[in-house]
């Protein structure tokens, strides 16, 4: 028998295999909607248990992707595992039924199966079937039994039970006694179906004939193959002790809370013996039927019979303890009597709920729809009844809720849309509370980060930007910086800046400014000129790097500030013979006589274009004065005989900029006795001082040249009158009646300087003649200037400034004749003055003096246009 109990592991495996062949393959058994399998213990690693994929109807090809797994409590041993390639449940490590299930009865392994995407939960129970892997054993190899010789026939002597960790038929099934002439064996069954043997006296003992008896006790289990264990019984025959102790009742029952402290009195036993003296003194002790676990938990006082608590109790491990107590007197040949004490444990709420996060899907997208599963939570309370009934909840101020999906299983789902820009991370507090009194609770915190979605467009810090740039800036200089914010994160918040396509004065906006795509700094690509462009606007776009990208636009207004970079340009009187302008002054002129007006324009604006006039040099400062604001040159007194006939003046025109810029013009004034009736060129009056003493030949030559010039000019006037028949009638209130003008395509730029020809024109006698000067501008293309000079040498008027256009065919009417007072037109190229840049007072003065108008506007008072043949170069300026 001992050799059989010591069989090796190979023999155990053969027995297990024989068990499987006899029992057949384990089949799933539905129980309350669950699967249940049976597997014998002690199987090796990799042993087949069941095909879960087939039994659950799952697609085995997706088990790995869906994270099909067995959910176990933290620290629990994983006896079974699932092969994700074929869905087979197999033995992961050897299962010892006696280790997994201490108590007898059905031994079940509860498996929680979890499948994600979508979430599915399954409950599987695997029953661990016992195999006969343990042989019965006795507490001692030899029992010593003292029996009085006076023992009556039929007296029973309980024997220590054999222990077998196996259950069912594999546990202790029968006892056998070796043949002898005095004792027989009778087997008793306890309430838990365990068996123990009692030795029955069949023949009267006689100590004088035989003092001891030896018998062999064998315990047999019901397994296949059968296992057994043996113990020797030594019976010593004693002298008679006629009375044995007796308990009040054969069985006792008591209830005890599981949290009772050590030393608690469990029960007070009482047995009586009718004998006296030592034969009547009773001692209490555990019988041989008491298992070691009971001896560890309880203690019996030998003399008083008090059963005391020795170790801690645990209702969750065992709710009932069965104590076997014996009592015997202290007399010779004492006979022990037995009783049973059943200790029922009362459950105490001493286990708080356990919260386990079996599956967590984080982070969660902020645009996840309500109902998105965040985590799967299992809750377990090892108590029983209300103490083990658990409710689970989350904080009410969180956008999450718990939904019960299976027994003791919950899913944490979203209840509303999330916004990462408001809350980027949630600390979800999960509270599990049992129904005990007092209730126990467990709090677990789950951190749920919110993943960003590109749901916010960039936003500029300002609704629009205004930038002021001084003209003549250095190309490449930084002019401003724009900035936008995006409340998203990572690449959804990475911004790049760009300038929208567009044109500024016909040029792409990219030729004017550029922007750093990362920082938003803007740079001027060219030097700006206030006189060409005063302001412009661009659209700047900020776009994030999300998918799809979001963007925002902002308008940037760029204003160019004026610098004093343009010197004044003197437009009247225009210099002749280099830098000298000539003028005639009658000797009879009295004080305050208006000799002429020095007029100038400045292309700058504001103070930079405010002009002042100053007389720097003069032949005689007592003879002339110059108005500093208007530039009017007047006589201070009458001419005397000793005054020179030629007066040279140097006039300076200075603007109000810092630093100030200026221009000068030299005036040569010729004092004549009488004013001529014809207009002559300034150069004709550039006479030397000794002209009065010149020879008659020179005088005759001059008169001849003047006559020829006048005849030629008269012919041109007649031709001009024929072509300009559609000219508007002369206006009585004006000093001259200007014709339309246009700028010839071949006009020279302002850099060519002021040029005139040597032609002289003279209007008919008795008419009021005026001289018109057509001056193509040097500023923006398509402008020309007309200067009308009256017949008096002391007056000149700048008539109008308008855009030039080529003359239309229907406006040329050669049939119309020239009227008296028809203007003569001299083509000049000077820098275009923009009168809008002047201060209001200066504008009014300029308009009064020169009457600026647009050239070629059919809606103006001058409806005619100057044809190519109407431009007469050598007008005589007084």
Secondary structure, 3 states (H helix, E strand, C coil): CHHHHCCCHHHHHHHHHHHHHHHCCCCCCCECCEEEEEEECCCCCCCEEEEHHHHCCCCHHHCCCCCCEEECCCCCCCCEEEECCCCEEEECCCCCHHHHCCCCCCCEEEEEEEECCCCEEEEEEEEEECCCCCCCEECCCEEEEEEECCCCCCCEEECCCEECCCCHHHCEEEEEECCCCCEEEEEEECCCCCEEEEEEECCCCCCCCCCEEEEEEEEEECCCCCCEEEEEEEEEEECCCCCCCEECCCEEEEEEECCCCCCCEEEECCEECCCCHHHHCEEEEECCCCCHHHHHHEEECCCCCEEEECCCCCCCCCCEEEEEEEEEECCCCCCCEEEEEEEEEECCCCCCCEEEEEEECCCEECCCCCCCEEEEEEEECCCCHHHHCEEEEECCCCCEEEEEEECCEEEEEECCCCCCCCCCEEEEEEEEEECCCCCCEEEEEEEEEEECCCCCCCEECCCEEEEEEECCCCCCCEEEECCEECCCCHHHHCEEEEECCCEECCEEHHHCEEECCCCCEEEECCCCCCCCCCEEEEEEEEEECCCCCCEEEEEEEEEEECCCCCCCEEEECCCECCCEEEEEEECCCCCCCEEEECEEECCCCHHHHCEEEEEEEECCCCCEEECCCCCEEEECCCCCCCCCCEEEEEEEEEECCCCCCEEEEEEEEEEECCCCCCCCCHHHHCCCHHHHHCCHHHHHHHHHHHHHHHHHHHHHHHHHHHHECCCCCCCCCCCCECCCCCCCCCCCCHHHCCCCCCCCCCCCCCCCCCEEEEEEECCCCCEEEEEEECCCCCCCEEEEEEECCCCCHHHCECCCCCCCCECEEEEEEECCCCHHHCCHHHHHHHHHHHCCCCCCCCCCCCCCCCCHHHCCCCCCCC
